[in-house]
Amino acid sequence: MGVEAWSHWAEFRALFEAEFDFVCRSLRRLGVRDADVHDVAQELFVTVNAALPTYERSRPVRPWLFAFATRFAANYRRLGWHKGDVLSEDAPLPSPRLAEKLTARVLVARGLDALDFDKRVALVMHDLEGIPAPEIARELDVPLNTVYSRVRLARVGFKKRLRELEAEERTGEPKPAESGPEGSADTDEEDPR
């Protein structure tokens, strides 16, 4: 193996070790099930390894990796990797604290699931990963105002879904989905901050 190949391998290994958890967390937030996260992340890093020579070192790495996670999560959802899996909500929980954490995590996941994929990506990148809107626009190749609009509309849709879930919890009946502001056009110029 030549010096250049060793250098590439060392750089990739350092990136993999430093950012694997970030990629897994991002994939989960984008709708990849826990049972599939490591498999999808490993496939993602195979692609990252091939693309590493094209990465601009002057730019932050996490938005670049998140762009890969976005594509892989979209493919995951499109191809239906998780279809047919049976989830048991009746499984016993080892502790009340864990039950609370799992309930909160499920609530967030259900709120995010109510969003269309583009809005979900913008919200996760901006609000959960703390990536600045200009960097999101650059990585997703969309206008900056589109990012602001998607984040704002995603917040509205997310809050609305959480209210619906709370109402379901109180009444025991699911509330029918309504069309609302989270489904409107992405041309609003309001800054979500």
N, C-alpha and C positions, 0 to 999 in steps of 0.2 A: 504494500500500500504506500503510495507516494505521500509527500508532505501535504499536498493540497487535499488529498482524500482524508488524511488524518485530521487536518484542520476542520474540514467540513463535518466529519464524524464527531469531533470534540464539541463543536459549536451546536450541532443538533442534539447531542446528549445533554449538554448543559440546558438548552432550551426545553427539552422534554422533561428533565428533572425539575426545573424551576416552574414550569407552567402546566404540567399535567393536571394538577388539582383545579387550576383555573378553568381549563378546557372542560373538565368533567362537570364542574359547577355550572358553567355556561350551557353545556348541553342539557343538563337537567332543567335549567330555567327555560330552555327553549322547547321543552316537551319530550325529551328523550327519557324513557323510563330507566329507573335505577338498574334494573336487570340488564339493560343494554348499554349503559353509559360507557363502561370500560372498552367494550368492543368497538363502539362508534369512535371513541377517543383514539384508540390505537389506529384505526383506519384513517382518521383525520391526520394523525402524526405521520403516517406513511406519505400522505399527500404533502404535508408541510415539509418533510424531508426533501421531496423532489422540488418543491418551490423555494426552498431556502436560498439558493443562489440569486433569486430575483428579489428577495426582501431588501428594502431600503433601510439600512441600519440607522439612518438619521430619524426614522419614525418610531413611535412606541410599538412594542411587539404585541401587547394585548389586543388592541383594536384589530391588528392584522390577523391574529389567531381567532378572534371573535368572528371575523368575516368567514373564516373556514367553518367555525362552529355553526354559523347561521346556515351555510349551504348544506352541511351534513345533517343538521336537524331538519331542514326542509325536506331533504331526500328521505330521511327516516320516516317522517310523517307521510310523505307522498307514497312511499313504497309500502307503508303499513307494516313495518317490522314487528310492531307490538300487537298486531291484530290477532285475536284468538287467545291471547293470554288471559287467564282468569285471575282476578285480584280478589283476595278475601279480606273484607273489611272486618270480619269477625275474629281475626287472629288475636290471641291474647297479647296484651302489652306488658312488658316487664316492669314498668314503673309509671306512676302518675306524671312525673316530669317528662318522660319520654312520650307519653300519650299526648301531653300538651304540645310538645315540639312537633310531633307528627301531625296533630290536628292543624296547627298553624301552617305547616309546610303544605299539607293537602289543600288548605284554604287558599293559600297563595297560588298553588298550581292550578286550582280550579278557576281562580280569578284570571290568571294569565291565559288559560285555555279558552276563555270567552273572547279573547282578542284575535283579530286576524293576524297572520304571521308577521307582516311588515310592522304593524304597531307593536306587537309583542317584542320583536327584535329591538326596536328603538327604545322601548321602555326598559328592557333588561339592560341594554348597553348604557343608557343614560342614568337611570335611577338606581339600579342594583350594582352595576360595575363601575359607575362613576366616570365613564368615558365622556369627555366634552363633546357637545353637539357638533362643532366643526370637524372633529376627528371622525365622528360617526358618519357625517355627510361624505367625507373623503373616502372612508372604507366601503360604504354602501353605494357610492357613486350616485348620490341623490342631492338635490339642492338643500342648502342649510335650512331654509324655511320649511321644507318637507319634513326634516327631522324634528324641528320644533312642533310642527302640527301633529305628527304621529305621536310624539311623546304626550302632548296635551290631550289628544283624543284617546290615547291608551289609558291615561290616568282616569279620564271620565268613565270609560268602559269598565276599567278594573274596579273602580269604586262602586259603580252601578251593580256589577256582578256580585261584589261582596255584600251589598245591601240585600240583593236577591237571596243569597245564600243564608244570610241572617234571618230573613223572613221565612225561608224554607225550614230553618232550624226551629223557629218559634211555632209555625203552623203545621209542620210535618208534610207540607205539600209543595212541590216544585212550582215556582212562578214561571209562567210562559215567557219566553224570550221576546223582547221588543226591539224594534230597530230604533236607534237613537244616535246621539252625536258621535259615538265611537265609530260608526260606520260611514260618516260623511267624508267628503273629499279632503284630500291632503294639500289644500292650497292655503289654509289659514296661516297667517304670518305671526301669530302670537308666540312669544317666548315662554317656554314651559317653566322657567325658573321662577 
